[in-house]
């Protein structure tokens, strides 16, 4: 039985990846320190014979007993509310954490897949974004702690690939949504979902003409799975290229949920990208992958999931205060 380590296992994407790899017959070792992850995302796996969990901060030395075939590094704050509250931890997990995991992969002779992000493109001057675009990032802006952590993560991964011959894969993840995502974390869909569930007006920043492209979690997981088992070592965009303006999406949500919320406007945050759309030509070519779940279908599944949760469970999925977890 092949063994895979998944960091950030209690997070939104990490937990879905744990499910997928167990379903595919792997022995999964999940790792998380619960700074932004939620134990409830993986509690259904705790008694599974092919799953074990290690509570650990990846910025500390990592030791795994026995053989290890694959590593998926998904440990990182991934939303503006997270990384603006814990900027230093965000930089550390992208640098020290990635270094530790690359070292572990080298020691175990394991293939490692690194979760990068469309944020490496910053506020792009090229549209849609292709993997050979170097980006337009403000290194000292408030979002720089996340953007630069991910850019460094890619750089050190490629250094290990070139210098040590390590088998590496890099996925650039575009906006992804679905069951288990956290609410009100500063990203578009979690913010709208939280407001819909509370019966609040939907907040749109700026004029709402900035664009995003939303990928349902099942499609994202499929793309990541295919990339891991491909023979391609360079970054690959995985996302849904179906682009929509934020104002149009807000109206779509109101119609879909059959609610009477209004749309209110607030000032656009600093360095908030005005356009976000993946060019997935490379994923189509080397992975034979493209998103299959449409936005209406995916949002219906997501809304129905949150409707099944109790008030207590909804509160648990709201963003939380991280300061008690951080020593420095």
Buried (B, 14 or more C-beta within 10 A) or exposed (E): EEBBBBBBBBBBBBBBBBBBBBEEEBBBBBBBBEBBBBBBBBEEBEEBEBBBBBEBBBBEEBEBEEEBBBBBBBBBBBBBBBBBBBBEBBBBBBBBBBBBBBBBBBEBEBBBBBBBBBBBBBBBEBBBBBBEBEBEBBEEBBBBBBBBBBBBBBEBBBEBBEEEEBBBBBBBBBBBBBBBBBBBBBBBBBBBBBBBBEEBBBBBBBEBEBBBBBBBBBBBBBBBBBBBEBEBBBBBBBBBBEBBBBBEBBBBBBEBBEBEBEBEEEEBBEBBBEBBBBBBBBBEEBBEBBBEBEBEEBBEBBBEBBEEBEEEEBEBBBBBEBEEBEEE
